[in-house]
């Protein structure tokens, strides 16, 4: 790990997407560690899809640290239904932010990708070297292509102009502030809603999508926020001790996960038990499974000194409590 801290308390930090699940967790983590010179702006005042507005924001505010947690995200059905939006909107958002951060003198930039960038049938656990070695999972390839374009832009700017842009690739995320929409959410929050609704309605069974056979790795969003601060403070890809590619060149992206996985069927039973639902769990085989497995190899970030601290059971209870809080405050989308 780099002994020199690459982040100081005086520098102005812009968190794009600060109101989302990931962005809000990063804001909490920054403030907890004493970083209070934060730039946050809502989408009504700054449209990240509008290149002119984004450039004007950077020109006026001159942030020195930029964290890109803004993205259009959704589950399998949403990705399948709206491929144009997932490709175009994500490319526009990240290009506007990355290009203007470089153009207006940003000191460090952190771009957040997704584990879906890796090939569908990549060797497990998936190393950073697996990128672009095979075909993507068809159900989310458009989102994945956008994220690959973002990380490659960061890499190109470092190579050509020495711009200090780094990328983290988190596994499946969950936690407070998640999207619990019945159709457009990811698997874990969708299950929380379904089992909770079934319990409240007295249903004798719950139907989950797919076969339940795939395995998934789940990272609590607060662990990701901790990894983001760790990377910004200590990871210098150009240092001699930093993780390298197999050819010895600088590694510009790091996986972030837990190092463990759970079968979707077992996840369903665990969530049902924690919520108190005792009925049958059935599986709708007409719905897609997605990638069979996608556990990340987190050895590189682990070697730098970072590790997750929130267990799946602890994180699930935290997220279930958040869901009930959102229910009480009428923040759940139909």
C-alpha positions in Angstrom: 0.0 0.0 0.0 1.2 3.5 -0.8 2.2 5.2 2.5 1.5 8.6 1.1 -2.2 9.7 1.5 -3.4 11.0 -1.9 -6.5 12.8 -0.6 -6.5 15.8 1.7 -9.2 17.6 3.7 -8.9 20.9 1.9 -9.6 19.7 -1.6 -13.0 20.2 -3.1 -14.7 16.8 -3.8 -17.5 16.4 -6.3 -19.7 13.4 -5.9 -21.8 12.8 -9.1 -24.9 10.8 -8.2 -24.7 11.8 -4.5 -28.4 11.1 -3.9 -28.4 7.5 -5.1 -27.7 4.4 -3.0 -23.9 4.4 -3.8 -23.4 8.2 -3.9 -25.2 8.8 -0.6 -23.1 6.1 1.1 -19.9 7.7 -0.2 -21.0 11.1 1.1 -21.7 9.5 4.6 -18.2 7.9 4.5 -16.5 11.1 3.5 -18.1 13.1 6.2 -17.5 10.4 8.8 -13.8 10.6 8.1 -13.8 14.5 8.2 -14.0 15.4 4.5 -16.5 18.2 4.5 -15.6 20.2 1.4 -18.1 18.3 -0.7 -19.9 19.4 -3.8 -23.3 17.8 -4.3 -26.0 19.1 -6.7 -29.3 17.7 -7.6 -30.4 16.7 -11.1 -32.8 19.6 -11.4 -29.8 22.0 -11.2 -27.3 19.9 -13.1 -28.4 17.6 -15.9 -25.5 15.2 -16.3 -26.8 14.3 -19.8 -26.3 17.9 -20.9 -22.6 18.4 -21.9 -22.9 22.2 -21.8 -24.4 22.2 -18.3 -21.7 19.8 -17.1 -18.9 21.9 -18.6 -20.3 25.1 -17.0 -20.4 23.4 -13.6 -16.8 22.3 -13.8 -15.6 25.7 -15.1 -17.3 27.5 -12.2 -16.7 25.0 -9.4 -13.2 23.6 -10.2 -13.5 20.4 -8.1 -10.1 18.7 -7.4 -11.5 15.2 -6.7 -14.4 13.7 -8.7 -16.2 10.5 -7.8 -18.6 9.2 -10.5 -21.4 7.2 -8.8 -24.0 8.5 -11.3 -25.4 6.0 -13.7 -28.6 4.6 -15.2 -29.0 1.2 -13.5 -31.6 -1.6 -13.3 -32.2 -5.3 -13.2 -32.3 -7.9 -15.9 -35.8 -6.9 -17.2 -35.0 -3.2 -17.3 -31.7 -3.9 -19.2 -33.4 -6.1 -21.7 -36.3 -3.7 -22.2 -34.4 -0.4 -22.6 -31.0 -1.2 -24.2 -30.8 2.1 -26.0 -31.3 4.1 -22.8 -28.8 2.0 -20.8 -26.1 2.4 -23.5 -26.7 6.1 -24.5 -27.4 7.6 -21.2 -24.5 6.0 -19.4 -22.1 6.9 -22.1 -23.3 10.5 -22.1 -23.1 10.8 -18.3 -19.6 9.4 -17.9 -18.1 11.1 -21.0 -19.4 14.5 -19.8 -18.0 14.0 -16.3 -14.7 12.4 -17.2 -13.8 14.7 -20.1 -14.6 17.9 -18.1 -12.8 16.7 -15.0 -9.7 16.3 -17.1 -10.2 19.5 -19.0 -10.7 21.7 -15.9 -7.8 20.4 -13.8 -9.2 17.7 -11.6 -6.4 16.1 -9.5 -8.0 12.6 -9.1 -11.0 10.9 -10.6 -12.7 7.7 -9.4 -15.0 6.0 -11.9 -17.3 3.2 -10.7 -18.0 0.4 -13.0 -19.7 -3.0 -12.6 -18.8 -6.6 -12.5 -21.1 -7.1 -15.6 -18.2 -5.8 -17.7 -16.7 -9.3 -17.6 -17.4 -12.2 -20.0 -20.4 -14.3 -19.2 -18.3 -17.5 -19.0 -15.2 -16.0 -17.4 -13.1 -18.3 -15.2 -14.0 -18.0 -11.5 -13.1 -16.1 -9.5 -13.0 -13.3 -12.1 -9.7 -11.4 -12.3 -9.3 -7.9 -13.8 -7.3 -9.6 -16.6 -10.6 -11.3 -17.8 -11.8 -8.0 -19.3 -12.6 -8.3 -23.1 -11.6 -12.0 -23.2 -15.1 -13.3 -24.2 -18.7 -12.5 -24.9 -20.8 -10.5 -22.5 -24.0 -11.7 -20.8 -26.7 -10.7 -23.4 -29.2 -9.5 -20.8 -27.0 -6.5 -19.7 -24.4 -6.2 -22.5 -25.5 -2.6 -23.4 -24.9 -1.4 -19.9 -21.7 -3.3 -19.7 -20.4 -1.8 -23.0 -21.1 1.7 -21.6 -19.1 0.9 -18.5 -16.2 -0.6 -20.5 -16.1 2.6 -22.6 -15.9 4.6 -19.3 -13.0 2.6 -17.8 -11.2 2.6 -21.2 -11.6 6.4 -21.4 -10.0 6.7 -17.9 -7.2 4.4 -19.0 -6.6 6.3 -22.2 -6.4 9.7 -20.5 -3.9 8.3 -18.0 -1.8 6.8 -20.9 -1.9 9.8 -23.2 -2.1 12.8 -20.8 -1.1 11.4 -17.4 -4.6 12.1 -16.0 -5.0 10.4 -12.6 -8.2 8.5 -13.2 -8.8 5.2 -11.4 -11.6 2.7 -11.7 -13.2 0.3 -9.2 -15.4 -2.7 -10.4 -17.8 -3.6 -7.6 -19.8 -6.8 -7.5 -23.6 -6.8 -6.9 -24.5 -4.1 -4.5 -27.2 -3.7 -1.9 -28.1 -1.7 1.1 -29.9 1.4 2.4 -31.5 3.5 -0.4 -31.8 0.6 -2.8 -34.5 0.4 -5.5 -37.3 -2.0 -4.4 -39.4 -1.6 -7.6 -41.2 -4.9 -8.4 -40.0 -5.0 -12.1 -36.9 -2.8 -12.4 -34.9 -3.7 -9.2 -32.0 -6.1 -8.7 -32.6 -9.6 -7.3 -31.9 -8.9 -3.6 -34.2 -5.8 -3.1 -36.8 -7.5 -5.3 -36.9 -10.5 -3.0 -37.1 -8.3 0.1 -40.2 -6.6 -1.3 -41.8 -9.9 -2.5 -41.4 -11.8 0.7 -42.5 -8.7 2.8 -45.6 -8.2 0.6 -46.4 -11.9 0.8 -46.1 -11.9 4.6 -48.4 -8.9 4.9 -51.0 -10.3 2.5 -51.0 -13.7 4.0 -49.9 -15.4 0.8 -48.9 -19.1 0.9 -46.3 -18.9 -1.8 -43.9 -16.5 -3.5 -42.7 -16.8 -7.0 -39.1 -15.7 -7.8 -37.6 -15.2 -11.2 -35.4 -17.8 -13.0 -34.3 -21.2 -11.7 -32.5 -20.0 -8.5 -29.5 -22.0 -9.6 -27.0 -19.2 -10.4 -24.5 -18.0 -7.7 -24.0 -14.3 -6.9 -21.7 -12.3 -4.7 -23.2 -9.4 -2.8 -21.4 -6.4 -1.4 -23.0 -3.9 1.1 -22.9 -0.4 -0.3 -21.1 0.9 2.9 -18.3 -1.5 2.2 -18.0 -0.2 -1.3 -17.9 3.4 0.0 -15.1 2.4 2.4 -13.3 0.9 -0.6 -13.7 4.1 -2.6 -12.1 6.2 0.1 -9.4 3.6 0.5 -8.6 3.7 -3.2 -8.6 7.5 -3.4 -6.3 7.8 -0.4 -3.8 5.0 -1.0 -3.9 3.5 -4.5 -1.4 5.0 -7.0 -1.4 2.8 -10.1 2.0 4.2 -11.1 3.8 3.2 -7.9 6.2 0.2 -7.9 4.2 -1.6 -5.3 0.8 -1.2 -7.0 -1.0 -4.2 -8.6 0.1 -4.9 -12.1 -1.2 -6.7 -15.2 0.3 -10.0 -16.1 2.6 -8.1 -18.6 3.9 -5.9 -15.8 2.0 -2.7 -16.9 0.0 -0.6 -14.5 -3.4 -2.0 -13.5 -6.0 0.8 -13.8 -9.0 -1.0 -12.4 -9.5 -3.0 -9.2 -12.3 -5.5 -8.3 -14.3 -4.9 -5.1 -16.2 -7.7 -3.5 -16.5 -10.0 -0.6 -14.7 -13.0 -1.9 -17.7 -15.3 -1.2 -20.9 -16.1 -3.1 -24.4 -17.6 -2.4 -26.8 -19.5 -4.6 -29.9 -17.5 -5.5 -32.1 -20.3 -4.0 -30.3 -20.1 -0.7 -30.5 -16.3 -0.8 -34.3 -16.5 -1.2 -34.6 -18.9 1.8 -32.4 -16.6 3.9 -34.4 -13.5 3.1 -37.7 -15.3 3.7 -36.5 -16.5 7.1 -35.3 -13.1 8.1 -38.6 -11.5 7.1 -40.6 -14.2 8.7 -42.3 -15.7 5.6 -42.9 -19.4 6.0 -44.7 -20.3 2.8 -43.5 -22.0 -0.4 -40.9 -20.5 -2.7 -41.5 -21.3 -6.4 -39.4 -20.4 -9.4 -40.6 -19.0 -12.8 -38.4 -20.7 -15.3 -39.6 -18.4 -18.1 -37.6 -15.6 -16.6 -33.8 -15.3 -17.4 -31.1 -16.4 -15.0 -28.3 -14.2 -16.3 -24.7 -15.2 -15.8 -24.3 -18.6 -14.0 -21.6 -17.3 -11.7 -19.7 -14.0 -11.3 -17.6 -14.1 -8.2 -14.8 -11.5 -8.3 -11.1 -12.1 -7.6 -10.4 -9.4 -5.0 -6.8 -10.3 -4.3 -5.4 -7.1 -5.8 -7.3 -4.7 -3.6 -6.8 -7.1 -0.7 -3.0 -7.0 -1.2 -3.2 -3.2 -0.9 -4.8 -3.6 2.5 -8.6 -3.3 2.0 -11.2 -5.9 3.1 -15.0 -5.8 3.6 -16.4 -5.7 7.1 -20.1 -6.3 6.7 -21.4 -9.9 6.7 -24.3 -10.8 4.4 -26.6 -11.5 7.3 -25.8 -8.2 9.0 -26.2 -6.3 5.7 -29.5 -8.0 4.9 -31.0 -7.0 8.2 -29.8 -3.5 7.6 -31.4 -3.4 4.2 -34.7 -5.0 5.4 -34.9 -2.4 8.1 -34.4 0.3 5.4 -37.1 -1.2 3.3 -39.6 -1.0 6.2 -38.5 2.6 6.9 -39.2 3.5 3.2 -42.6 1.8 3.5 -43.5 3.9 6.5 -42.4 7.1 4.8 -44.1 6.3 1.5 -40.8 6.2 -0.5 -41.3 2.9 -2.2 -42.0 3.1 -5.9 -44.9 1.0 -7.3 
